[in-house]
Amino acid sequence: MNSILKVPNAETGITEETYLYLPGIPGGKGTTADLGVNHFTVPVDFGPDGTVMKARPIGTLSGYEAELLKVVVKELKGNVTKGVQFVTVS
């Protein structure tokens, strides 16, 4: 994560895998539609103009990988729902 410290110096080409709210970044809405979740870990470019998601993070998957992704997304949806409920109640 030391690479993110370079952003204030206007350095470019800084890419990190980041768990974030997809609709909040350029290019994120398409991934939200593809996966059916608003939060996911994706590669993003950090720079002086903000954060930009790299190309769609999920490429071509085998049948086995697609099934595993369904399991991950289901679990992620449950975790996000719990988190939102916790913040709403607190």
mmCIF file as gemmi writes it, N, C-alpha and C atoms, coordinates in Angstrom:
data_model
loop_
_atom_site.group_PDB
_atom_site.id
_atom_site.type_symbol
_atom_site.label_atom_id
_atom_site.label_alt_id
_atom_site.label_comp_id
_atom_site.label_asym_id
_atom_site.label_entity_id
_atom_site.label_seq_id
_atom_site.pdbx_PDB_ins_code
_atom_site.Cartn_x
_atom_site.Cartn_y
_atom_site.Cartn_z
_atom_site.occupancy
_atom_site.B_iso_or_equiv
_atom_site.pdbx_formal_charge
_atom_site.auth_seq_id
_atom_site.auth_asym_id
_atom_site.pdbx_PDB_model_num
ATOM 1 N N . MET Axp A 1 ? 0.8 -1.187 0 1 0 ? 1 A 1
ATOM 2 C CA . MET Axp A 1 ? 0 0 0 1 0 ? 1 A 1
ATOM 3 C C . MET Axp A 1 ? 0.852 1.264 0 1 0 ? 1 A 1
ATOM 4 N N . ASN Axp A 2 ? 2.132 1.125 0.106 1 0 ? 2 A 1
ATOM 5 C CA . ASN Axp A 2 ? 2.992 2.307 0.033 1 0 ? 2 A 1
ATOM 6 C C . ASN Axp A 2 ? 2.816 3.042 -1.283 1 0 ? 2 A 1
ATOM 7 N N . SER Axp A 3 ? 2.395 2.335 -2.301 1 0 ? 3 A 1
ATOM 8 C CA . SER Axp A 3 ? 2.222 2.978 -3.605 1 0 ? 3 A 1
ATOM 9 C C . SER Axp A 3 ? 1.166 4.074 -3.562 1 0 ? 3 A 1
ATOM 10 N N . ILE Axp A 4 ? 0.15 3.926 -2.72 1 0 ? 4 A 1
ATOM 11 C CA . ILE Axp A 4 ? -0.897 4.947 -2.627 1 0 ? 4 A 1
ATOM 12 C C . ILE Axp A 4 ? -0.328 6.257 -2.09 1 0 ? 4 A 1
ATOM 13 N N . LEU Axp A 5 ? 0.737 6.182 -1.311 1 0 ? 5 A 1
ATOM 14 C CA . LEU Axp A 5 ? 1.353 7.395 -0.782 1 0 ? 5 A 1
ATOM 15 C C . LEU Axp A 5 ? 1.967 8.257 -1.884 1 0 ? 5 A 1
ATOM 16 N N . LYS Axp A 6 ? 2.167 7.677 -3.063 1 0 ? 6 A 1
ATOM 17 C CA . LYS Axp A 6 ? 2.731 8.417 -4.186 1 0 ? 6 A 1
ATOM 18 C C . LYS Axp A 6 ? 1.697 9.295 -4.888 1 0 ? 6 A 1
ATOM 19 N N . VAL Axp A 7 ? 0.422 9.034 -4.661 1 0 ? 7 A 1
ATOM 20 C CA . VAL Axp A 7 ? -0.639 9.753 -5.369 1 0 ? 7 A 1
ATOM 21 C C . VAL Axp A 7 ? -0.572 11.261 -5.157 1 0 ? 7 A 1
ATOM 22 N N . PRO Axp A 8 ? -0.395 11.748 -3.918 1 0 ? 8 A 1
ATOM 23 C CA . PRO Axp A 8 ? -0.347 13.205 -3.752 1 0 ? 8 A 1
ATOM 24 C C . PRO Axp A 8 ? 0.791 13.876 -4.531 1 0 ? 8 A 1
ATOM 25 N N . ASN Axp A 9 ? 1.794 13.113 -4.927 1 0 ? 9 A 1
ATOM 26 C CA . ASN Axp A 9 ? 2.903 13.665 -5.701 1 0 ? 9 A 1
ATOM 27 C C . ASN Axp A 9 ? 2.628 13.639 -7.201 1 0 ? 9 A 1
ATOM 28 N N . ALA Axp A 10 ? 1.357 13.401 -7.558 1 0 ? 10 A 1
ATOM 29 C CA . ALA Axp A 10 ? 0.907 13.385 -8.958 1 0 ? 10 A 1
ATOM 30 C C . ALA Axp A 10 ? 1.526 12.255 -9.772 1 0 ? 10 A 1
ATOM 31 N N . GLU Axp A 11 ? 1.982 11.193 -9.104 1 0 ? 11 A 1
ATOM 32 C CA . GLU Axp A 11 ? 2.492 10.047 -9.841 1 0 ? 11 A 1
ATOM 33 C C . GLU Axp A 11 ? 1.308 9.286 -10.436 1 0 ? 11 A 1
ATOM 34 N N . THR Axp A 12 ? 1.535 8.664 -11.576 1 0 ? 12 A 1
ATOM 35 C CA . THR Axp A 12 ? 0.488 7.897 -12.242 1 0 ? 12 A 1
ATOM 36 C C . THR Axp A 12 ? 0.943 6.455 -12.393 1 0 ? 12 A 1
ATOM 37 N N . GLY Axp A 13 ? 0.036 5.618 -12.888 1 0 ? 13 A 1
ATOM 38 C CA . GLY Axp A 13 ? 0.371 4.217 -13.084 1 0 ? 13 A 1
ATOM 39 C C . GLY Axp A 13 ? 0.35 3.421 -11.787 1 0 ? 13 A 1
ATOM 40 N N . ILE Axp A 14 ? -0.368 3.905 -10.791 1 0 ? 14 A 1
ATOM 41 C CA . ILE Axp A 14 ? -0.453 3.237 -9.5 1 0 ? 14 A 1
ATOM 42 C C . ILE Axp A 14 ? -1.729 2.411 -9.491 1 0 ? 14 A 1
ATOM 43 N N . THR Axp A 15 ? -1.58 1.098 -9.484 1 0 ? 15 A 1
ATOM 44 C CA . THR Axp A 15 ? -2.722 0.193 -9.5 1 0 ? 15 A 1
ATOM 45 C C . THR Axp A 15 ? -2.684 -0.683 -8.261 1 0 ? 15 A 1
ATOM 46 N N . GLU Axp A 16 ? -3.826 -0.79 -7.595 1 0 ? 16 A 1
ATOM 47 C CA . GLU Axp A 16 ? -3.957 -1.636 -6.407 1 0 ? 16 A 1
ATOM 48 C C . GLU Axp A 16 ? -5.288 -2.37 -6.468 1 0 ? 16 A 1
ATOM 49 N N . GLU Axp A 17 ? -5.325 -3.57 -5.921 1 0 ? 17 A 1
ATOM 50 C CA . GLU Axp A 17 ? -6.581 -4.291 -5.731 1 0 ? 17 A 1
ATOM 51 C C . GLU Axp A 17 ? -7.262 -3.655 -4.532 1 0 ? 17 A 1
ATOM 52 N N . THR Axp A 18 ? -8.509 -3.226 -4.692 1 0 ? 18 A 1
ATOM 53 C CA . THR Axp A 18 ? -9.189 -2.473 -3.657 1 0 ? 18 A 1
ATOM 54 C C . THR Axp A 18 ? -10.643 -2.918 -3.54 1 0 ? 18 A 1
ATOM 55 N N . TYR Axp A 19 ? -11.086 -3.158 -2.307 1 0 ? 19 A 1
ATOM 56 C CA . TYR Axp A 19 ? -12.482 -3.484 -2.047 1 0 ? 19 A 1
ATOM 57 C C . TYR Axp A 19 ? -13.216 -2.163 -1.906 1 0 ? 19 A 1
ATOM 58 N N . LEU Axp A 20 ? -14.198 -1.941 -2.763 1 0 ? 20 A 1
ATOM 59 C CA . LEU Axp A 20 ? -14.873 -0.645 -2.731 1 0 ? 20 A 1
ATOM 60 C C . LEU Axp A 20 ? -16.302 -0.716 -3.224 1 0 ? 20 A 1
ATOM 61 N N . TYR Axp A 21 ? -16.982 0.421 -3.09 1 0 ? 21 A 1
ATOM 62 C CA . TYR Axp A 21 ? -18.348 0.589 -3.572 1 0 ? 21 A 1
ATOM 63 C C . TYR Axp A 21 ? -18.268 0.886 -5.067 1 0 ? 21 A 1
ATOM 64 N N . LEU Axp A 22 ? -18.645 -0.088 -5.878 1 0 ? 22 A 1
ATOM 65 C CA . LEU Axp A 22 ? -18.456 0.007 -7.319 1 0 ? 22 A 1
ATOM 66 C C . LEU Axp A 22 ? -19.176 1.168 -7.999 1 0 ? 22 A 1
ATOM 67 N N . PRO Axp A 23 ? -20.465 1.442 -7.681 1 0 ? 23 A 1
ATOM 68 C CA . PRO Axp A 23 ? -21.121 2.553 -8.369 1 0 ? 23 A 1
ATOM 69 C C . PRO Axp A 23 ? -20.461 3.914 -8.099 1 0 ? 23 A 1
ATOM 70 N N . GLY Axp A 24 ? -19.577 3.977 -7.116 1 0 ? 24 A 1
ATOM 71 C CA . GLY Axp A 24 ? -18.93 5.233 -6.78 1 0 ? 24 A 1
ATOM 72 C C . GLY Axp A 24 ? -17.717 5.566 -7.618 1 0 ? 24 A 1
ATOM 73 N N . ILE Axp A 25 ? -17.332 4.669 -8.534 1 0 ? 25 A 1
ATOM 74 C CA . ILE Axp A 25 ? -16.17 4.944 -9.371 1 0 ? 25 A 1
ATOM 75 C C . ILE Axp A 25 ? -16.526 4.782 -10.844 1 0 ? 25 A 1
ATOM 76 N N . PRO Axp A 26 ? -15.852 5.524 -11.709 1 0 ? 26 A 1
ATOM 77 C CA . PRO Axp A 26 ? -16.101 5.362 -13.148 1 0 ? 26 A 1
ATOM 78 C C . PRO Axp A 26 ? -15.861 3.919 -13.58 1 0 ? 26 A 1
ATOM 79 N N . GLY Axp A 27 ? -16.79 3.354 -14.318 1 0 ? 27 A 1
ATOM 80 C CA . GLY Axp A 27 ? -16.672 1.988 -14.8 1 0 ? 27 A 1
ATOM 81 C C . GLY Axp A 27 ? -17.245 0.954 -13.844 1 0 ? 27 A 1
ATOM 82 N N . GLY Axp A 28 ? -17.608 1.355 -12.657 1 0 ? 28 A 1
ATOM 83 C CA . GLY Axp A 28 ? -18.073 0.409 -11.651 1 0 ? 28 A 1
ATOM 84 C C . GLY Axp A 28 ? -19.495 -0.082 -11.837 1 0 ? 28 A 1
ATOM 85 N N . LYS Axp A 29 ? -20.33 0.711 -12.475 1 0 ? 29 A 1
ATOM 86 C CA . LYS Axp A 29 ? -21.731 0.317 -12.631 1 0 ? 29 A 1
ATOM 87 C C . LYS Axp A 29 ? -21.882 -0.93 -13.498 1 0 ? 29 A 1
ATOM 88 N N . GLY Axp A 30 ? -21.042 -1.076 -14.494 1 0 ? 30 A 1
ATOM 89 C CA . GLY Axp A 30 ? -21.115 -2.267 -15.345 1 0 ? 30 A 1
ATOM 90 C C . GLY Axp A 30 ? -20.758 -3.524 -14.575 1 0 ? 30 A 1
ATOM 91 N N . THR Axp A 31 ? -19.761 -3.419 -13.708 1 0 ? 31 A 1
ATOM 92 C CA . THR Axp A 31 ? -19.371 -4.57 -12.899 1 0 ? 31 A 1
ATOM 93 C C . THR Axp A 31 ? -20.461 -4.885 -11.883 1 0 ? 31 A 1
ATOM 94 N N . THR Axp A 32 ? -21.093 -3.854 -11.339 1 0 ? 32 A 1
ATOM 95 C CA . THR Axp A 32 ? -22.22 -4.072 -10.433 1 0 ? 32 A 1
ATOM 96 C C . THR Axp A 32 ? -23.313 -4.852 -11.153 1 0 ? 32 A 1
ATOM 97 N N . ALA Axp A 33 ? -23.611 -4.471 -12.376 1 0 ? 33 A 1
ATOM 98 C CA . ALA Axp A 33 ? -24.638 -5.168 -13.154 1 0 ? 33 A 1
ATOM 99 C C . ALA Axp A 33 ? -24.218 -6.602 -13.451 1 0 ? 33 A 1
ATOM 100 N N . ASP Axp A 34 ? -22.95 -6.81 -13.779 1 0 ? 34 A 1
ATOM 101 C CA . ASP Axp A 34 ? -22.456 -8.154 -14.094 1 0 ? 34 A 1
ATOM 102 C C . ASP Axp A 34 ? -22.532 -9.093 -12.889 1 0 ? 34 A 1
ATOM 103 N N . LEU Axp A 35 ? -22.143 -8.582 -11.721 1 0 ? 35 A 1
ATOM 104 C CA . LEU Axp A 35 ? -22.024 -9.431 -10.54 1 0 ? 35 A 1
ATOM 105 C C . LEU Axp A 35 ? -23.259 -9.432 -9.649 1 0 ? 35 A 1
ATOM 106 N N . GLY Axp A 36 ? -24.044 -8.373 -9.714 1 0 ? 36 A 1
ATOM 107 C CA . GLY Axp A 36 ? -25.209 -8.277 -8.849 1 0 ? 36 A 1
ATOM 108 C C . GLY Axp A 36 ? -24.881 -7.821 -7.436 1 0 ? 36 A 1
ATOM 109 N N . VAL Axp A 37 ? -23.709 -7.21 -7.251 1 0 ? 37 A 1
ATOM 110 C CA . VAL Axp A 37 ? -23.31 -6.668 -5.949 1 0 ? 37 A 1
ATOM 111 C C . VAL Axp A 37 ? -22.744 -5.271 -6.155 1 0 ? 37 A 1
ATOM 112 N N . ASN Axp A 38 ? -22.872 -4.44 -5.121 1 0 ? 38 A 1
ATOM 113 C CA . ASN Axp A 38 ? -22.339 -3.081 -5.194 1 0 ? 38 A 1
ATOM 114 C C . ASN Axp A 38 ? -20.909 -2.969 -4.707 1 0 ? 38 A 1
ATOM 115 N N . HIS Axp A 39 ? -20.438 -3.958 -3.978 1 0 ? 39 A 1
ATOM 116 C CA . HIS Axp A 39 ? -19.091 -3.937 -3.404 1 0 ? 39 A 1
ATOM 117 C C . HIS Axp A 39 ? -18.313 -5.148 -3.918 1 0 ? 39 A 1
ATOM 118 N N . PHE Axp A 40 ? -17.063 -4.927 -4.277 1 0 ? 40 A 1
ATOM 119 C CA . PHE Axp A 40 ? -16.227 -6.033 -4.735 1 0 ? 40 A 1
ATOM 120 C C . PHE Axp A 40 ? -14.778 -5.551 -4.772 1 0 ? 40 A 1
ATOM 121 N N . THR Axp A 41 ? -13.865 -6.48 -4.815 1 0 ? 41 A 1
ATOM 122 C CA . THR Axp A 41 ? -12.456 -6.134 -4.951 1 0 ? 41 A 1
ATOM 123 C C . THR Axp A 41 ? -12.107 -6.091 -6.432 1 0 ? 41 A 1
ATOM 124 N N . VAL Axp A 42 ? -11.599 -4.95 -6.859 1 0 ? 42 A 1
ATOM 125 C CA . VAL Axp A 42 ? -11.247 -4.76 -8.264 1 0 ? 42 A 1
ATOM 126 C C . VAL Axp A 42 ? -9.92 -4.008 -8.351 1 0 ? 42 A 1
ATOM 127 N N . PRO Axp A 43 ? -9.2 -4.18 -9.459 1 0 ? 43 A 1
ATOM 128 C CA . PRO Axp A 43 ? -7.999 -3.376 -9.646 1 0 ? 43 A 1
ATOM 129 C C . PRO Axp A 43 ? -8.394 -1.953 -10.024 1 0 ? 43 A 1
ATOM 130 N N . VAL Axp A 44 ? -7.839 -0.978 -9.327 1 0 ? 44 A 1
ATOM 131 C CA . VAL Axp A 44 ? -8.118 0.417 -9.639 1 0 ? 44 A 1
ATOM 132 C C . VAL Axp A 44 ? -6.815 1.185 -9.821 1 0 ? 44 A 1
ATOM 133 N N . ASP Axp A 45 ? -6.868 2.182 -10.68 1 0 ? 45 A 1
ATOM 134 C CA . ASP Axp A 45 ? -5.754 3.101 -10.872 1 0 ? 45 A 1
ATOM 135 C C . ASP Axp A 45 ? -5.977 4.294 -9.959 1 0 ? 45 A 1
ATOM 136 N N . PHE Axp A 46 ? -4.979 4.611 -9.157 1 0 ? 46 A 1
ATOM 137 C CA . PHE Axp A 46 ? -5.025 5.798 -8.306 1 0 ? 46 A 1
ATOM 138 C C . PHE Axp A 46 ? -4.189 6.873 -8.971 1 0 ? 46 A 1
ATOM 139 N N . GLY Axp A 47 ? -4.69 8.088 -8.964 1 0 ? 47 A 1
ATOM 140 C CA . GLY Axp A 47 ? -3.931 9.172 -9.552 1 0 ? 47 A 1
ATOM 141 C C . GLY Axp A 47 ? -4.427 10.515 -9.068 1 0 ? 47 A 1
ATOM 142 N N . PRO Axp A 48 ? -3.809 11.557 -9.547 1 0 ? 48 A 1
ATOM 143 C CA . PRO Axp A 48 ? -4.161 12.898 -9.087 1 0 ? 48 A 1
ATOM 144 C C . PRO Axp A 48 ? -5.596 13.291 -9.405 1 0 ? 48 A 1
ATOM 145 N N . ASP Axp A 49 ? -6.223 12.634 -10.381 1 0 ? 49 A 1
ATOM 146 C CA . ASP Axp A 49 ? -7.6 12.955 -10.749 1 0 ? 49 A 1
ATOM 147 C C . ASP Axp A 49 ? -8.622 12.049 -10.079 1 0 ? 49 A 1
ATOM 148 N N . GLY Axp A 50 ? -8.186 11.189 -9.171 1 0 ? 50 A 1
ATOM 149 C CA . GLY Axp A 50 ? -9.107 10.298 -8.46 1 0 ? 50 A 1
ATOM 150 C C . GLY Axp A 50 ? -8.827 8.84 -8.747 1 0 ? 50 A 1
ATOM 151 N N . THR Axp A 51 ? -9.873 8.048 -8.603 1 0 ? 51 A 1
ATOM 152 C CA . THR Axp A 51 ? -9.767 6.604 -8.745 1 0 ? 51 A 1
ATOM 153 C C . THR Axp A 51 ? -10.539 6.159 -9.976 1 0 ? 51 A 1
ATOM 154 N N . VAL Axp A 52 ? -9.933 5.301 -10.776 1 0 ? 52 A 1
ATOM 155 C CA . VAL Axp A 52 ? -10.576 4.778 -11.969 1 0 ? 52 A 1
ATOM 156 C C . VAL Axp A 52 ? -10.39 3.275 -11.994 1 0 ? 52 A 1
ATOM 157 N N . MET Axp A 53 ? -11.488 2.547 -12.171 1 0 ? 53 A 1
ATOM 158 C CA . MET Axp A 53 ? -11.388 1.1 -12.24 1 0 ? 53 A 1
ATOM 159 C C . MET Axp A 53 ? -10.721 0.683 -13.543 1 0 ? 53 A 1
ATOM 160 N N . LYS Axp A 54 ? -9.889 -0.32 -13.448 1 0 ? 54 A 1
ATOM 161 C CA . LYS Axp A 54 ? -9.278 -0.879 -14.648 1 0 ? 54 A 1
ATOM 162 C C . LYS Axp A 54 ? -10.365 -1.584 -15.449 1 0 ? 54 A 1
ATOM 163 N N . ALA Axp A 55 ? -9.994 -2.233 -16.513 1 0 ? 55 A 1
ATOM 164 C CA . ALA Axp A 55 ? -10.96 -2.973 -17.322 1 0 ? 55 A 1
ATOM 165 C C . ALA Axp A 55 ? -11.75 -3.932 -16.436 1 0 ? 55 A 1
ATOM 166 N N . ARG Axp A 56 ? -12.879 -4.363 -16.898 1 0 ? 56 A 1
ATOM 167 C CA . ARG Axp A 56 ? -13.731 -5.258 -16.124 1 0 ? 56 A 1
ATOM 168 C C . ARG Axp A 56 ? -12.885 -6.319 -15.421 1 0 ? 56 A 1
ATOM 169 N N . PRO Axp A 57 ? -13.04 -6.453 -14.112 1 0 ? 57 A 1
ATOM 170 C CA . PRO Axp A 57 ? -12.16 -7.33 -13.339 1 0 ? 57 A 1
ATOM 171 C C . PRO Axp A 57 ? -12.417 -8.818 -13.523 1 0 ? 57 A 1
ATOM 172 N N . ILE Axp A 58 ? -13.61 -9.181 -13.961 1 0 ? 58 A 1
ATOM 173 C CA . ILE Axp A 58 ? -13.925 -10.592 -14.13 1 0 ? 58 A 1
ATOM 174 C C . ILE Axp A 58 ? -13.862 -10.911 -15.615 1 0 ? 58 A 1
ATOM 175 N N . GLY Axp A 59 ? -12.871 -11.687 -15.98 1 0 ? 59 A 1
ATOM 176 C CA . GLY Axp A 59 ? -12.711 -12.071 -17.375 1 0 ? 59 A 1
ATOM 177 C C . GLY Axp A 59 ? -13.513 -13.321 -17.689 1 0 ? 59 A 1
ATOM 178 N N . THR Axp A 60 ? -13.061 -14.066 -18.66 1 0 ? 60 A 1
ATOM 179 C CA . THR Axp A 60 ? -13.717 -15.306 -19.034 1 0 ? 60 A 1
ATOM 180 C C . THR Axp A 60 ? -13.469 -16.353 -17.958 1 0 ? 60 A 1
ATOM 181 N N . LEU Axp A 61 ? -14.53 -16.988 -17.509 1 0 ? 61 A 1
ATOM 182 C CA . LEU Axp A 61 ? -14.427 -17.991 -16.452 1 0 ? 61 A 1
ATOM 183 C C . LEU Axp A 61 ? -14.791 -19.371 -16.975 1 0 ? 61 A 1
ATOM 184 N N . SER Axp A 62 ? -14.153 -20.379 -16.413 1 0 ? 62 A 1
ATOM 185 C CA . SER Axp A 62 ? -14.56 -21.751 -16.699 1 0 ? 62 A 1
ATOM 186 C C . SER Axp A 62 ? -15.872 -21.993 -15.958 1 0 ? 62 A 1
ATOM 187 N N . GLY Axp A 63 ? -16.539 -23.08 -16.252 1 0 ? 63 A 1
ATOM 188 C CA . GLY Axp A 63 ? -17.777 -23.409 -15.553 1 0 ? 63 A 1
ATOM 189 C C . GLY Axp A 63 ? -17.554 -23.541 -14.059 1 0 ? 63 A 1
ATOM 190 N N . TYR Axp A 64 ? -16.449 -24.157 -13.679 1 0 ? 64 A 1
ATOM 191 C CA . TYR Axp A 64 ? -16.102 -24.33 -12.266 1 0 ? 64 A 1
ATOM 192 C C . TYR Axp A 64 ? -15.891 -22.981 -11.595 1 0 ? 64 A 1
ATOM 193 N N . GLU Axp A 65 ? -15.156 -22.088 -12.25 1 0 ? 65 A 1
ATOM 194 C CA . GLU Axp A 65 ? -14.903 -20.757 -11.692 1 0 ? 65 A 1
ATOM 195 C C . GLU Axp A 65 ? -16.197 -19.956 -11.567 1 0 ? 65 A 1
ATOM 196 N N . ALA Axp A 66 ? -17.081 -20.08 -12.559 1 0 ? 66 A 1
ATOM 197 C CA . ALA Axp A 66 ? -18.354 -19.364 -12.52 1 0 ? 66 A 1
ATOM 198 C C . ALA Axp A 66 ? -19.187 -19.822 -11.327 1 0 ? 66 A 1
ATOM 199 N N . GLU Axp A 67 ? -19.173 -21.115 -11.043 1 0 ? 67 A 1
ATOM 200 C CA . GLU Axp A 67 ? -19.912 -21.63 -9.881 1 0 ? 67 A 1
ATOM 201 C C . GLU Axp A 67 ? -19.309 -21.114 -8.58 1 0 ? 67 A 1
ATOM 202 N N . LEU Axp A 68 ? -17.996 -21.073 -8.508 1 0 ? 68 A 1
ATOM 203 C CA . LEU Axp A 68 ? -17.346 -20.538 -7.306 1 0 ? 68 A 1
ATOM 204 C C . LEU Axp A 68 ? -17.669 -19.052 -7.121 1 0 ? 68 A 1
ATOM 205 N N . LEU Axp A 69 ? -17.701 -18.314 -8.215 1 0 ? 69 A 1
ATOM 206 C CA . LEU Axp A 69 ? -18.029 -16.892 -8.13 1 0 ? 69 A 1
ATOM 207 C C . LEU Axp A 69 ? -19.448 -16.7 -7.6 1 0 ? 69 A 1
ATOM 208 N N . LYS Axp A 70 ? -20.38 -17.549 -7.998 1 0 ? 70 A 1
ATOM 209 C CA . LYS Axp A 70 ? -21.752 -17.465 -7.485 1 0 ? 70 A 1
ATOM 210 C C . LYS Axp A 70 ? -21.77 -17.636 -5.968 1 0 ? 70 A 1
ATOM 211 N N . VAL Axp A 71 ? -20.97 -18.58 -5.461 1 0 ? 71 A 1
ATOM 212 C CA . VAL Axp A 71 ? -20.894 -18.804 -4.019 1 0 ? 71 A 1
ATOM 213 C C . VAL Axp A 71 ? -20.326 -17.571 -3.32 1 0 ? 71 A 1
ATOM 214 N N . VAL Axp A 72 ? -19.274 -17.008 -3.893 1 0 ? 72 A 1
ATOM 215 C CA . VAL Axp A 72 ? -18.638 -15.823 -3.311 1 0 ? 72 A 1
ATOM 216 C C . VAL Axp A 72 ? -19.611 -14.651 -3.282 1 0 ? 72 A 1
ATOM 217 N N . VAL Axp A 73 ? -20.303 -14.417 -4.375 1 0 ? 73 A 1
ATOM 218 C CA . VAL Axp A 73 ? -21.234 -13.293 -4.464 1 0 ? 73 A 1
ATOM 219 C C . VAL Axp A 73 ? -22.378 -13.467 -3.463 1 0 ? 73 A 1
ATOM 220 N N . LYS Axp A 74 ? -22.885 -14.679 -3.324 1 0 ? 74 A 1
ATOM 221 C CA . LYS Axp A 74 ? -23.96 -14.929 -2.354 1 0 ? 74 A 1
ATOM 222 C C . LYS Axp A 74 ? -23.477 -14.601 -0.938 1 0 ? 74 A 1
ATOM 223 N N . GLU Axp A 75 ? -22.29 -15.061 -0.585 1 0 ? 75 A 1
ATOM 224 C CA . GLU Axp A 75 ? -21.726 -14.792 0.739 1 0 ? 75 A 1
ATOM 225 C C . GLU Axp A 75 ? -21.476 -13.294 0.919 1 0 ? 75 A 1
ATOM 226 N N . LEU Axp A 76 ? -20.963 -12.655 -0.108 1 0 ? 76 A 1
ATOM 227 C CA . LEU Axp A 76 ? -20.687 -11.227 -0.036 1 0 ? 76 A 1
ATOM 228 C C . LEU Axp A 76 ? -21.967 -10.426 0.182 1 0 ? 76 A 1
ATOM 229 N N . LYS Axp A 77 ? -23.031 -10.777 -0.534 1 0 ? 77 A 1
ATOM 230 C CA . LYS Axp A 77 ? -24.309 -10.078 -0.359 1 0 ? 77 A 1
ATOM 231 C C . LYS Axp A 77 ? -24.782 -10.176 1.088 1 0 ? 77 A 1
ATOM 232 N N . GLY Axp A 78 ? -24.652 -11.366 1.677 1 0 ? 78 A 1
ATOM 233 C CA . GLY Axp A 78 ? -25.056 -11.545 3.065 1 0 ? 78 A 1
ATOM 234 C C . GLY Axp A 78 ? -24.224 -10.7 4.009 1 0 ? 78 A 1
ATOM 235 N N . ASN Axp A 79 ? -22.92 -10.652 3.778 1 0 ? 79 A 1
ATOM 236 C CA . ASN Axp A 79 ? -22.031 -9.854 4.632 1 0 ? 79 A 1
ATOM 237 C C . ASN Axp A 79 ? -22.31 -8.358 4.51 1 0 ? 79 A 1
ATOM 238 N N . VAL Axp A 80 ? -22.549 -7.895 3.309 1 0 ? 80 A 1
ATOM 239 C CA . VAL Axp A 80 ? -22.844 -6.476 3.112 1 0 ? 80 A 1
ATOM 240 C C . VAL Axp A 80 ? -24.171 -6.126 3.784 1 0 ? 80 A 1
ATOM 241 N N . THR Axp A 81 ? -25.171 -6.988 3.645 1 0 ? 81 A 1
ATOM 242 C CA . THR Axp A 81 ? -26.459 -6.752 4.289 1 0 ? 81 A 1
ATOM 243 C C . THR Axp A 81 ? -26.294 -6.651 5.805 1 0 ? 81 A 1
ATOM 244 N N . LYS Axp A 82 ? -25.523 -7.561 6.398 1 0 ? 82 A 1
ATOM 245 C CA . LYS Axp A 82 ? -25.264 -7.507 7.846 1 0 ? 82 A 1
ATOM 246 C C . LYS Axp A 82 ? -24.574 -6.2 8.228 1 0 ? 82 A 1
ATOM 247 N N . GLY Axp A 83 ? -23.607 -5.784 7.434 1 0 ? 83 A 1
ATOM 248 C CA . GLY Axp A 83 ? -22.888 -4.544 7.723 1 0 ? 83 A 1
ATOM 249 C C . GLY Axp A 83 ? -23.79 -3.328 7.657 1 0 ? 83 A 1
ATOM 250 N N . VAL Axp A 84 ? -24.633 -3.287 6.647 1 0 ? 84 A 1
ATOM 251 C CA . VAL Axp A 84 ? -25.562 -2.157 6.498 1 0 ? 84 A 1
ATOM 252 C C . VAL Axp A 84 ? -26.554 -2.139 7.658 1 0 ? 84 A 1
ATOM 253 N N . GLN Axp A 85 ? -27.055 -3.292 8.034 1 0 ? 85 A 1
ATOM 254 C CA . GLN Axp A 85 ? -27.979 -3.361 9.177 1 0 ? 85 A 1
ATOM 255 C C . GLN Axp A 85 ? -27.291 -2.892 10.454 1 0 ? 85 A 1
ATOM 256 N N . PHE Axp A 86 ? -26.052 -3.295 10.638 1 0 ? 86 A 1
ATOM 257 C CA . PHE Axp A 86 ? -25.313 -2.891 11.843 1 0 ? 86 A 1
ATOM 258 C C . PHE Axp A 86 ? -25.146 -1.384 11.899 1 0 ? 86 A 1
ATOM 259 N N . VAL Axp A 87 ? -24.773 -0.794 10.79 1 0 ? 87 A 1
ATOM 260 C CA . VAL Axp A 87 ? -24.55 0.652 10.754 1 0 ? 87 A 1
ATOM 261 C C . VAL Axp A 87 ? -25.873 1.398 10.916 1 0 ? 87 A 1
ATOM 262 N N . THR Axp A 88 ? -26.927 0.887 10.34 1 0 ? 88 A 1
ATOM 263 C CA . THR Axp A 88 ? -28.246 1.522 10.416 1 0 ? 88 A 1
ATOM 264 C C . THR Axp A 88 ? -28.79 1.499 11.846 1 0 ? 88 A 1
ATOM 265 N N . VAL Axp A 89 ? -28.574 0.387 12.55 1 0 ? 89 A 1
ATOM 266 C CA . VAL Axp A 89 ? -29.084 0.228 13.916 1 0 ? 89 A 1
ATOM 267 C C . VAL Axp A 89 ? -28.239 1.003 14.916 1 0 ? 89 A 1
ATOM 268 N N . SER Axp A 90 ? -26.948 1.056 14.682 1 0 ? 90 A 1
ATOM 269 C CA . SER Axp A 90 ? -26.034 1.673 15.642 1 0 ? 90 A 1
ATOM 270 C C . SER Axp A 90 ? -26.172 3.157 15.743 1 0 ? 90 A 1
